């Protein structure tokens, strides 16, 4: 591997890494590379995790034993997580997607069970980890990350699949190198590079026979469609990766514009009144929306007595709907996350761009805040700037409700609760 790769990894500054190792060529190269360059990369703690999906008999146990032996050879902590294969097979949706989601969740659980970096001397019990919902990486310095071996071939496959079914600018970015607690440092490394590295260092690996089964969509792209494309356009995979890189740069500029438009409409008045006489010019420049809200809340709270503090806490509470007394399933529904928008301020922005179409920008901005909606969800030719905000609507675990001068966008733990939130009468 080149020095440029080492410099790129060091740029992120991760100190505590859990390597996801399946035992295949790419993940074995990943593990060996990070172990061999541990000091050069500035890594303080390194572990190897293997997820046993319970979907293959015989060879899956072989892979787990192989990875464990590899970890022991290089004196790296090893963690094994076994999943319920039958549950994955019987669950709704694609087996590929179910296995992927379960794998990432398992990796996060393993990471959190390993505790904080060794110098802190703290560990987390399984009971403490179980309380973390949704699963996120724990730690106080944001220097921990899960590392996977996705490479240029995976990027090309992802781009081909998205282009074939249709996608947006966000989808054209392909696989991100850092997203949702996962770091993928090999996205610009080809399989040929990996083979050369393995031969140079006399590495052996396991072949997963399921990777050649073309009944799985990604395998068919890998073994059938991309080779067909390469016969006509030999540099097709490279170009697909290049498109992803260009789209990523364009997306960053689009999001800058989205933040400029929509960050100011986040409603703070009902949650926290403005400071009287507070000079906003003295505020530090926040790096994101949530730091803005947190900073303003903390400044206000710091100047309060206990009575005022109690009064303000009462204002934080969001009135939530209850079903009628006749409904014996009535429960107060509380979102796991929420964003509150000033309806008048939003409409003012839309009217000022009445000859444009901000619907996709608005959708992309919400997606970056953690609230994902399908393409066209906010589109309407009759609305200013083509953005239609439903009075009450639910999409999967997300819901939108207009309440007084506020637009509440919520994320719930399940689909049923999200639907219940919009179907039960909310008092204006």
N, C-alpha and C positions, 0 to 999 in steps of 0.2 A: 504494500500500500504506500501511497505517496505521502510526502511530508505535508502537502496541502490538506490532506484529510485530517492529519493530526492537528493542524492549526485550526481547522474548522471545528473540530470537536472541542478543543480547548476554549474556543470563543464562547461557547455556551456556559462554561464554568461549572458543569455538574461534578459533584464530589462523591456522591453516593449512588452507585449504579447496581441495578438488578438486571442481569442479562437473561433474556428469554431464549432458551436454547432447546430446540426440538431434536437435535442430533443430525440434522441435514447439513449439506455442504455449506450453505450460507450462514447458518447459526454457529456452526463449529468454527468457521473462519472469523466470525464476529467475536466469539469468546476468546479465541487464541490471540486475536489482534489486541483486544483490550487488556488481556492478562500480560502480554509481552510488552505493551506500551503503557502500563499502569502508571509508572512514575512520570514519564514524559507527558501524560495526559492530566496529571495532577489529581489522580483518583485517590480518595481516602479510604473508601470501602467498596468492595466488589463482591457480588454474589451471583450464583447461577440458579435459575428456576426452570423446571421442566413441568409442563402441564400434560397430564395423561388424560385424554378425553374419554377413555372407555369405549371407543368406537371400533378398535381393531384388536383382534385376539392374537396373542403371540408376539407379533412384531412390535406392538405398542409397549409391552413389557421389556422387550429387547432394547428399544430406544431409550426408555427410562434408565435402564441399567447402564447403557453405554454413556449417557450424559453424566450419570452419577460417577462412573469410573473416571471420566474426563475431568470432572471437577476435583476429585480426590487426587488425581495425578498432579494437578497444578496447585493443590492446597487452597482451593477456593470453596467457601461455604456453598452447600447444595441444598435446594429446597424442591420437594416434589409435591404437586397438587393433583389429586385424582378427582375427576368429574364423573357424574352419572351419565353414562352413554345412552341408556334407555330413555332417560328424561329428555336428552337433547334430540333424539330421534322422534319422540312423540310430541314434542313441542310444536306449536304453530309456526309457520314460516319456513324459510330455507334452513336446511341443516348446516350449510356453510356459515350463514350469518349467525345462527344460534351458537355454533361452536366457537366462532370468533368472539362474540360478545361474552360468552362464558369464560373463554380463555383470558381475555383482558381483565375481567372481574377477578378471576382467580389470581392473576399476577399482582393486581393491586392488593388483594388480601395478603398474599405472601410478603409483599414489600412491607406492608404495615406491621405484620407479625415479626419482622426482623428487628423492629425497634428503631430508635434514632441512631445516628452515627456513634461508634464505640466510645468516643471521648466524652459523650454526655452521660453515659452510664445508665440510661433509661431504656426500658423495654415495654412493649405493649402486650397485654394479655389478649387471648382470643376473644374474651368477653368484651373488652374495650374496643377491639377492632370491629366486632359485630355491631356495635352501636353506630358506626360510621355509615351514614346513608345519605346520598349515594356514595359509593366507594371513591375516595380520593386519596392521593398520597399524603401521608402525614409527615410533619417535620416543621421546624421553625425557621428554616433558612432557604427553602425553595431550591436546594441544591441536589435533591434526590430525584431520580428518574428511572423509568423502566426502559430498557434498550432492546429493540428488535432488529432483525437482520433483513428487513425489506430492502431490496436492491433495485437497480434500474429495470430489470425484467418485470418486477412486480409493478413498478410505476407505469411501464408501457401497457401492461395488461389492464390496469385500472383505467388508464386513459382510453383505451380501445373500448372497453365495456361502457364507459360513460358516454363517449361520443356516439356509440351505436344506439343506445337507448334514449339519448337526449339529455342535456345537462345545462347548467347555468355557468356564469363566470366563476362562482365558487367551486363548482364541480370540476371545471377545467384546470384547477390548481393541482388536481391529482392527489397523491398521498403527500401529506405535509411532514417535514422532517421532525417537527416538534408539535404535538397536539394531544390533548387529553391524557396527560401524564406519560406519554409514549415518545421516545426519541428514536429516530431512524437515521443513523449516520451514513448508511451505505446506499442511499437512493441514487447516487451518481456512479456506483460501482456495478459493472456488468458481471454476468455469470462467468464470462471468460476470465475476467480479473480474479474472481474468486477461485476458479480452477487453478490458475497460475499460482496464486498465493498458497493454496492447499498443497500443491506439488512441491513448491519451494520449501515448505516447512514440514513435509512428510505427514500431512494430516489425513486421517481417515474419517469417514462419516457414514451415516445410515441412510438408506434410500427408503422413503415412505411410499409403499406401493399405491396408496390412495391418490398420490399426486399425479398418477398416470391415468386415472379413471376419468374419461371425458364426459361422464354423465353429470359431473360437476361443472358449472358454468365457467369458472376461472380456468379449470384444467383444459376445457375445450378451446378457450381463447389461447392458452399457452401452447398447446400441442397441434392445433388445427388452424385457427384463424390467423394468428400472427405469423406463422410460417408461410401461409398462403400469401399474406400481404408482403412479406419479405422477399418472396420470389419475384414480385413485380417492382418492389421498392426496397432495395437492400438496406437502406438506412431508415426504414420506417420506425423501428423501435426508438432510435435516437431522436427522431423528429417528434415523436409523441412525448418523450421526456422534455424536449425543448419547449414544446407548447405549454406543458405544465409549468415550467419555470417562468415563461413570459407571462402566463395568466396570473401567477402568484404575485409578480411585481405589479401588474395592472390592478389586481384586487386590492393590494395595499393602498394604492392611490384612491381607489373608489371608496374604501372604508374611511379614509381620511375625510372625504367629502361627506359621507354619511354621518360621521361623528360630529362634524361641524354643523350639520343640519339638525340632527335629532337629539344629541346629548342635552342641549338646553331645555328640551321639553319634558325632561324627567321631572315629575311633580315632587317637590320637596315641601310645599307649604303645609299640607295636612300632617305630614310626618314630623316636620321640624320647621317652625317659623323662621323667617330670616332674622339675623342678628340686627338689632337696632344700632345704627352707627358703625357697623362693622365695615372696615375698609377692605373690599374684596381684592384690591390691587396688591395687598400684602400677602394674599394666599399663595402658597407654593403651587406651581403648575402641576396638576394631577396627571398621572400617566394613564388613567382610565376613568370611566364613569363611576365605578364603585368607590374609588379613592376620593373622588369629589364629594360624594354623599357622606362617606365616613368622616372626612376631615371636617365638614361643616357641622355634623352631629357632635363630634368630639369637642369642637370649639365652643358650641352652645352649652353642652353639658358641664364643661369646666367652670362656667360662670354661675351655675345655679346652686341654690340651697336645696336641702332635702325636700321641702314642700314643693318647690317649683319642679324639681326633678320628677316627683311622683305625678304631677300634673302633666308633664310632657310625655312620660311613659304611657299614660292613659291615651294620649293623642296618637301614639304609634300604632295602637291596636286597630286593625282593619276590621270593620264590621262585616261579618261573613253571613251568608244566607242560611236559613233553616227551612226545611221542608215543612209542610203543614202538619198540624198535630195528628191528622188522620194517617199520616205516613209513618208506620211503625219502624221504619228504617232511618228516621230523621237523625242526622248527626251534624254538628257544626263542621263545615268543610274548611280546612286550612291548607293553603298552598305550601308546597315545599320551597318554592321560590316565586318571586313576584317582581314585576316592574310596574310602576305607576306613572302614567303620562298625563300631562296637562292637555286636556282636550281642546281648549281654546287656542293655546299656543301651537298645537299641532295643526289645527285648521288654518291658522294664520300662515304657517309655513306652506301648506298646500295651496292656499289661494295665491301666494306670492310666486308660485311656480305652476300656475294653472295651465300654461301651454306646454308643460313637460309631462313626463310620466315617472313619478317617484315611487310607484308601487314596488318595483323590484329592489330599489335602493332601501326602502323601508323594510322589506322582508329580509334582505341581507343584513341590515343593521340589527334587527331583532334576533336573527340567527347568531350573530356574534355575541349577543347578550345572553345566549343560551336558550332562546325560544324559537324553535324551528317550525316553519309552516311551509306548505307546498307552494309551488310556482302558481301564480294567479290567484292566490287566496285573498289578496288585498286589491285586486284589480277590478275597476269598474269605469266604463267610459263616461258615466254620468256624474262622477265625482271629480272635484278639483284635483288636478295632478294625477288623476286616475287611481287614487288611493281610496279604497273603501274600507272603513273600519266598522265591522259588524257591531250591532247593539249587544247581541249575545251570540257567541259561537264557540264550538269546541272542536278541536282537532287532536285526536289521540289523547295524550295526557295534558294538553294545553288548552286553555280557554281564554276568551276575551269577553269582557263585560264593560259596557259604558255605565258609569255610576256618577251621576251629577256632573261635575266639571272634570271628571277623571276617567281615563281609560285604564282599566286593570288588565294586565296580561299575566296569567298565572301558569305555573307548572305544578301538577299534582303527582301523587305517587302511582296512580293508576287511571285507566281510561274512565272507569265508572264514576270516580270522584270528580273528574273534570266535567263530565256530562251533567252530573248532579248539580255542580256549581252554577251552571248556566240555566238549568231547567227549574231550579227552585227560585222562588220569588225573592229578588234582592230589593230591599227598601232603598228608595232614592233619598 
